Amino acid sequence: MKQVLFTLFMLASVASFAQTYSELRPSWAKTTPNSPSGANYFLSWGAGEGSNEQQAINNAWADALRKSLNELGVIGITNQDIDAVAEKGIEAVVTFNQMKRRILCSTEYIRNSENPSTGKVYVLIQVQRSVHGKDDFYDVDTHTCSDSDFDKKLAGYKRIITGDYGFSARAFVPGMAQFHKGSNLKGGLIIGGEVAFVGGIIVAENLRASNVSKINTTHNAADKQNYINNADNYETMRNVMIGGAVAIYVYNVIDAIAAKGKKRVVALGKNKFSVTPFAAPSVDGMTGGLALSYNF
């Protein structure tokens, strides 16, 4: 018996839902790492958006510099200089060419899922305080840039953007890879097809066995032949059902490996709401339903 259950998975869905564009941020862009006491350099992080990677990097440089105006004012850097960096790049300001400066950490160019023509970059910059001070510029521990948690979240975000989910063991469970990739209708049809064919196999085999068992229960030749014919027919039906189930399963595996996925999400301002069908075995047969997720 099939049951249809509508189940709300709020907590589980929020925990597992991929990061949104605005939430993606490495740890060093949440809290600026402290430079050692007495260091002849300072660190500052910035975020920049743009229609291309270079524009985003320039804006990220400018953002990081604006956060450090108290440091930059000592060496004569003004807001006008920072505006020039945003427009033309760090090389455009002559004053910066007199000191060591570099991007210590940076993210790749992250495409905006809601507006693919734009993207953003995060940078952590290092700027020398004084050209006449101690030479400790390259003593910085670059392990500061490591953030495996951010890397995982970014990979999940990119899978939604590109639809490239890679190979998964879900490919061997009918419909599961399709649901995982967001192709919910296709996944439902695959599961429904497999259930129908497997059910047909069971019914046809039971009817075939029933007719075979009745052959020797009668001495009437016509009845015997009728049971034999019925058994042959149900055997043929069973074999056709087996072929159908195998064909759908093979298609499921090929599609799970080759097809790109998609994610359909309804945007509610900064919040996200999505609906995903699911199916699973239960004591009464198959159970299906909808998993609702609300990310806020």
C-alpha positions as CSV (number, residue, x, y, z in Angstrom):
1,M,0.0,0.0,0.0
2,K,1.4,3.4,-1.0
3,Q,1.1,6.3,1.4
4,V,1.8,9.9,0.6
5,L,3.1,11.8,3.6
6,F,3.9,15.5,3.7
7,T,6.8,15.9,6.1
8,L,8.5,19.1,7.2
9,F,12.3,18.8,7.6
10,M,13.0,22.3,8.7
11,L,16.0,21.7,11.0
12,A,17.7,19.0,8.9
13,S,17.2,21.0,5.7
14,V,18.6,24.3,7.1
15,A,21.7,22.4,8.3
16,S,22.3,20.7,5.0
17,F,21.2,23.4,2.5
18,A,24.0,24.8,0.4
19,Q,25.4,28.2,1.3
20,T,23.9,31.2,-0.4
21,Y,26.0,33.8,-2.3
22,S,25.9,36.3,0.5
23,E,26.9,33.8,3.1
24,L,30.0,32.5,1.4
25,R,33.0,34.0,3.3
26,P,36.3,32.5,4.4
27,S,37.2,32.6,8.1
28,W,39.9,35.2,7.6
29,A,37.3,37.5,6.0
30,K,35.2,37.4,9.2
31,T,38.0,38.3,11.7
32,T,41.2,39.9,10.5
33,P,44.2,37.8,11.6
34,N,46.4,39.7,14.1
35,S,49.9,40.6,13.0
36,P,52.7,40.1,15.6
37,S,53.4,42.9,18.0
38,G,55.9,45.4,16.6
39,A,55.5,44.0,13.0
40,N,56.4,46.4,10.2
41,Y,53.2,45.5,8.3
42,F,49.5,45.3,8.8
43,L,46.8,42.9,7.5
44,S,43.3,43.8,6.3
45,W,40.6,41.9,4.5
46,G,38.2,43.2,1.8
47,A,35.4,42.1,-0.4
48,G,34.8,43.3,-3.9
49,E,32.2,42.7,-6.6
50,G,32.5,43.3,-10.3
51,S,31.5,42.1,-13.7
52,N,34.9,40.4,-14.1
53,E,37.5,39.0,-11.8
54,Q,40.0,42.0,-12.2
55,Q,37.3,44.5,-11.4
56,A,36.3,42.5,-8.3
57,I,39.9,42.3,-7.2
58,N,40.4,46.0,-7.6
59,N,37.3,46.7,-5.5
60,A,38.4,44.1,-2.9
61,W,41.7,45.9,-2.6
62,A,39.9,49.2,-2.1
63,D,37.6,47.8,0.5
64,A,40.5,46.3,2.5
65,L,42.4,49.7,2.3
66,R,39.3,51.6,3.5
67,K,39.2,49.4,6.5
68,S,42.8,50.5,7.3
69,L,42.6,54.2,6.8
70,N,44.1,54.8,10.3
71,E,47.2,52.9,9.2
72,L,47.3,54.4,5.7
73,G,46.9,58.0,6.9
74,V,50.3,57.8,8.5
75,I,51.9,57.2,5.1
76,G,49.9,59.8,3.3
77,I,47.2,57.6,1.6
78,T,43.9,59.4,1.1
79,N,40.3,58.4,0.1
80,Q,41.1,59.7,-3.4
81,D,44.0,57.3,-3.7
82,I,41.7,54.4,-2.6
83,D,39.1,55.4,-5.2
84,A,41.9,55.3,-7.8
85,V,42.7,51.7,-6.7
86,A,39.1,50.7,-7.1
87,E,39.0,52.1,-10.6
88,K,42.5,51.3,-12.0
89,G,44.1,48.9,-9.6
90,I,46.8,49.0,-6.9
91,E,49.5,49.9,-9.4
92,A,47.7,53.2,-10.2
93,V,48.7,54.8,-6.9
94,V,52.4,55.8,-6.9
95,T,52.6,56.0,-3.1
96,F,51.9,52.2,-2.9
97,N,54.8,51.5,-5.3
98,Q,57.2,52.8,-2.6
99,M,56.3,50.0,-0.2
100,K,55.9,46.3,-0.2
101,R,52.3,45.2,-0.6
102,R,50.6,42.0,-1.7
103,I,47.5,39.8,-1.6
104,L,48.3,37.3,1.1
105,C,45.0,35.2,0.7
106,S,42.3,35.4,-1.9
107,T,39.3,33.4,-3.0
108,E,38.5,32.6,-6.6
109,Y,36.0,34.7,-8.5
110,I,32.6,33.6,-7.1
111,R,29.7,34.0,-9.5
112,N,26.5,35.4,-8.2
113,S,23.8,32.7,-8.5
114,E,21.0,35.3,-8.9
115,N,22.9,37.6,-11.2
116,P,25.6,35.5,-13.1
117,S,27.0,38.6,-14.8
118,T,28.6,39.6,-11.5
119,G,30.7,38.0,-8.9
120,K,32.9,38.7,-5.9
121,V,36.3,38.1,-4.5
122,Y,37.6,38.2,-1.0
123,V,41.2,39.2,-0.3
124,L,43.5,39.5,2.7
125,I,46.1,42.1,2.0
126,Q,49.5,42.7,3.6
127,V,51.0,46.2,3.5
128,Q,54.4,47.4,4.7
129,R,54.2,50.2,7.3
130,S,57.6,51.8,6.7
131,V,60.1,51.3,4.0
132,H,62.8,52.1,6.6
133,G,61.5,49.7,9.2
134,K,62.6,46.1,9.8
135,D,62.4,43.7,7.0
136,D,59.9,41.2,8.3
137,F,57.4,41.3,5.4
138,Y,57.8,37.7,4.4
139,D,57.7,36.3,7.9
140,V,53.9,35.9,7.7
141,D,52.5,32.4,8.3
142,T,50.6,31.6,5.1
143,H,48.6,28.8,6.8
144,T,46.4,31.7,7.8
145,C,44.7,31.2,4.4
146,S,43.7,27.6,5.0
147,D,39.9,27.2,5.5
148,S,38.7,23.7,4.6
149,D,35.2,24.4,5.8
150,F,34.9,27.3,3.4
151,D,36.3,25.2,0.6
152,K,33.6,22.6,1.2
153,K,30.8,25.2,1.2
154,L,32.2,26.8,-1.9
155,A,32.3,23.4,-3.7
156,G,28.6,22.8,-2.8
157,Y,27.6,26.3,-4.0
158,K,29.4,25.8,-7.3
159,R,27.7,22.4,-7.8
160,I,24.4,24.2,-7.7
161,I,25.6,26.9,-10.1
162,T,27.1,24.5,-12.7
163,G,25.0,21.4,-12.1
164,D,28.1,19.3,-12.0
165,Y,27.6,17.0,-9.0
166,G,30.2,14.4,-9.9
167,F,29.9,10.6,-9.4
168,S,28.1,9.3,-6.4
169,A,27.0,5.9,-5.1
170,R,23.4,7.3,-5.3
171,A,23.7,6.3,-9.0
172,F,23.0,2.7,-8.0
173,V,19.8,3.5,-6.2
174,P,17.0,4.2,-8.7
175,G,16.0,7.9,-8.7
176,M,18.2,9.0,-5.8
177,A,20.9,10.7,-7.9
178,Q,18.2,12.5,-9.9
179,F,16.6,13.8,-6.7
180,H,20.1,14.8,-5.4
181,K,20.7,16.8,-8.6
182,G,17.4,18.5,-8.4
183,S,15.8,16.6,-11.3
184,N,12.8,15.7,-9.2
185,L,10.3,14.8,-11.9
186,K,12.8,12.4,-13.6
187,G,13.7,10.8,-10.3
188,G,10.0,10.3,-9.5
189,L,9.4,8.7,-12.9
190,I,12.3,6.4,-12.5
191,I,11.2,5.2,-9.0
192,G,7.6,4.9,-10.2
193,G,8.7,2.9,-13.2
194,E,10.8,0.5,-11.1
195,V,8.0,0.1,-8.6
196,A,5.5,-0.7,-11.3
197,F,7.7,-3.2,-13.1
198,V,8.9,-4.9,-9.9
199,G,5.2,-5.1,-8.8
200,G,4.3,-6.6,-12.2
201,I,7.1,-9.2,-11.9
202,I,5.8,-10.3,-8.5
203,V,2.2,-10.5,-9.7
204,A,3.0,-12.3,-13.0
205,E,5.2,-14.8,-11.2
206,N,2.6,-15.5,-8.6
207,L,-0.1,-16.1,-11.2
208,R,2.3,-18.3,-13.3
209,A,3.1,-20.4,-10.2
210,S,-0.6,-20.6,-9.3
211,N,-1.5,-22.0,-12.8
212,V,1.4,-24.4,-12.8
213,S,0.2,-25.8,-9.4
214,K,-3.3,-26.4,-10.8
215,I,-2.2,-28.4,-13.8
216,N,-2.1,-31.7,-11.8
217,T,-5.3,-31.0,-9.9
218,T,-7.5,-31.9,-12.7
219,H,-7.9,-34.8,-15.2
220,N,-9.7,-32.6,-17.7
221,A,-7.4,-32.2,-20.7
222,A,-9.0,-28.9,-21.7
223,D,-8.5,-27.5,-18.2
224,K,-4.9,-28.8,-18.1
225,Q,-4.1,-27.1,-21.4
226,N,-5.8,-23.9,-20.2
227,Y,-3.5,-23.8,-17.1
228,I,-0.5,-24.5,-19.2
229,N,-1.3,-21.7,-21.6
230,N,-2.0,-19.3,-18.7
231,A,1.3,-20.2,-17.1
232,D,3.2,-19.6,-20.4
233,N,1.5,-16.2,-20.8
234,Y,2.3,-15.1,-17.3
235,E,5.9,-16.3,-17.7
236,T,6.1,-14.1,-20.8
237,M,4.6,-11.2,-18.9
238,R,7.1,-11.7,-16.1
239,N,10.0,-11.7,-18.5
240,V,8.8,-8.5,-20.2
241,M,8.5,-6.9,-16.7
242,I,12.1,-8.0,-15.9
243,G,13.3,-6.5,-19.1
244,G,11.5,-3.2,-18.4
245,A,12.9,-3.1,-14.8
246,V,16.5,-3.7,-16.1
247,A,16.1,-1.1,-18.9
248,I,15.0,1.6,-16.4
249,Y,17.8,0.7,-14.0
250,V,20.4,0.9,-16.7
251,Y,19.0,4.2,-17.8
252,N,19.0,5.4,-14.2
253,V,22.7,4.6,-13.8
254,I,23.7,6.2,-17.1
255,D,21.7,9.3,-16.4
256,A,23.0,9.6,-12.9
257,I,26.6,9.6,-14.2
258,A,26.1,11.7,-17.3
259,A,23.4,14.2,-16.7
260,K,24.0,17.5,-15.0
261,G,21.8,18.5,-12.1
262,K,19.8,21.5,-11.3
263,K,18.4,23.2,-8.3
264,R,15.1,25.0,-8.2
265,V,14.8,27.5,-5.4
266,V,12.2,30.1,-4.6
267,A,13.8,33.3,-3.4
268,L,12.0,35.2,-0.6
269,G,14.1,38.3,-0.2
270,K,17.3,37.0,1.5
271,N,15.5,33.8,2.5
272,K,15.2,30.6,0.4
273,F,12.4,28.1,0.2
274,S,12.7,24.8,-1.7
275,V,10.5,21.7,-2.1
276,T,12.0,18.2,-2.9
277,P,10.0,15.0,-3.4
278,F,11.2,11.8,-1.7
279,A,10.4,8.1,-1.7
280,A,11.4,5.3,0.7
281,P,10.4,1.8,1.6
282,S,8.2,1.3,4.7
283,V,6.5,-1.6,6.5
284,D,3.4,-0.9,4.4
285,G,5.1,-0.7,1.1
286,M,6.5,2.5,-0.4
287,T,6.3,5.9,1.4
288,G,6.6,9.2,-0.5
289,G,6.3,12.8,0.4
290,L,7.7,16.3,0.2
291,A,10.8,17.6,2.0
292,L,10.4,21.3,2.6
293,S,13.4,23.5,3.5
294,Y,13.5,27.1,4.6
295,N,16.8,28.8,4.8
296,F,16.9,32.1,6.7
